[in-house]
Amino acid sequence: MNNLPKIELGDEVRDVVSGFVGVTTCRNEFLNGCVRFCVCPKVGNDGAFREERWFDVQQLETVKKASIAPVLVVDGDKSVDEARHTPPGGDRIDAIAPSRGR
């Protein structure tokens, strides 16, 4: 019987031990059955990024389902990077760095 919490990528979760809150951004499943999620917190009050942490799924509870929708790659001919940053028939979009005068 599987009693693991139903947590998905993009859910906002809380670690029941430490109170750490953030959005699940990555899921690891090991051969021994251990499932861990990477939890990324919001930026601090000072605007600085805070470091993500990994937690066993049994230690997490859902705060809000699907807080952020995961990116789905549907074009098997493109790499994940190309699929995220290149519109159909268009030039590559630089989604992270600021515009370079294009």
Wavefront OBJ file of the C-alpha trace (Angstrom):
o trace
v 0.000 0.000 0.000
v 1.402 3.382 -1.022
v 0.887 5.967 1.726
v 3.152 8.615 0.196
v 1.703 12.138 -0.060
v 0.523 13.066 -3.572
v 2.975 15.848 -4.346
v 3.672 17.000 -7.894
v 6.100 19.378 -9.551
v 4.915 22.953 -9.215
v 3.122 22.387 -5.899
v 3.847 24.730 -3.019
v 4.888 22.550 -0.072
v 6.012 22.802 3.548
v 8.562 20.626 5.328
v 6.733 19.482 8.463
v 9.970 19.308 10.486
v 11.601 22.682 9.730
v 8.661 24.713 8.360
v 10.638 25.430 5.140
v 8.171 26.486 2.382
v 8.662 26.650 -1.380
v 7.700 25.238 -4.770
v 8.759 21.760 -5.898
v 11.063 22.122 -8.906
v 12.649 18.678 -9.248
v 11.806 15.085 -8.269
v 14.348 12.285 -7.689
v 13.334 8.659 -7.367
v 15.967 6.156 -6.291
v 16.216 2.404 -6.881
v 15.519 1.769 -3.194
v 12.169 3.589 -3.461
v 13.245 6.839 -1.794
v 11.504 9.831 -3.402
v 12.921 13.319 -2.794
v 11.798 16.740 -3.987
v 13.835 19.881 -4.465
v 11.976 22.779 -2.856
v 12.764 26.316 -4.034
v 11.716 29.143 -1.698
v 10.626 32.631 -2.717
v 13.189 35.413 -2.600
v 13.830 36.956 0.812
v 12.475 40.320 1.979
v 15.780 41.860 0.870
v 15.228 40.598 -2.705
v 18.038 38.062 -2.432
v 17.610 34.519 -3.722
v 17.532 31.826 -1.063
v 18.996 28.379 -1.632
v 16.730 25.439 -2.473
v 16.677 22.315 -0.275
v 15.928 18.607 -0.832
v 13.361 16.722 1.276
v 12.019 13.166 1.431
v 8.426 13.113 0.226
v 7.203 11.755 3.585
v 8.382 14.986 5.230
v 6.354 17.285 2.948
v 2.784 18.519 3.049
v 0.996 20.396 0.287
v 0.297 24.082 0.911
v -1.138 24.844 -2.547
v -1.599 22.483 -5.494
v -0.051 23.453 -8.844
v 1.288 26.775 -7.617
v 3.398 26.838 -10.813
v 2.782 24.684 -13.894
v 5.769 22.627 -15.087
v 7.098 23.173 -18.627
v 6.115 20.355 -20.968
v 8.225 19.624 -24.036
v 6.055 18.344 -26.868
v 8.415 18.658 -29.849
v 10.671 15.602 -29.797
v 12.956 17.116 -32.479
v 14.164 19.908 -30.190
v 16.237 19.826 -27.042
v 14.562 21.007 -23.845
v 16.529 24.270 -24.049
v 15.485 24.913 -27.666
v 11.856 24.024 -26.986
v 11.687 26.503 -24.093
v 13.386 29.396 -25.867
v 12.545 29.087 -29.558
v 9.020 29.879 -30.773
v 7.743 27.908 -33.794
v 9.351 29.410 -36.910
v 11.006 32.159 -34.887
v 14.367 33.281 -33.629
v 15.752 32.052 -30.336
v 14.359 33.999 -27.379
v 16.829 34.854 -24.647
v 14.497 34.307 -21.699
v 17.022 34.887 -18.913
v 19.561 37.500 -19.993
v 18.386 41.018 -20.855
v 18.035 42.025 -24.483
v 21.306 42.724 -26.258
v 19.997 45.420 -28.590
v 18.135 43.102 -30.979
l 1 2 3 4 5 6 7 8 9 10 11 12 13 14 15 16 17 18 19 20 21 22 23 24 25 26 27 28 29 30 31 32 33 34 35 36 37 38 39 40 41 42 43 44 45 46 47 48 49 50 51 52 53 54 55 56 57 58 59 60 61 62 63 64 65 66 67 68 69 70 71 72 73 74 75 76 77 78 79 80 81 82 83 84 85 86 87 88 89 90 91 92 93 94 95 96 97 98 99 100 101 102
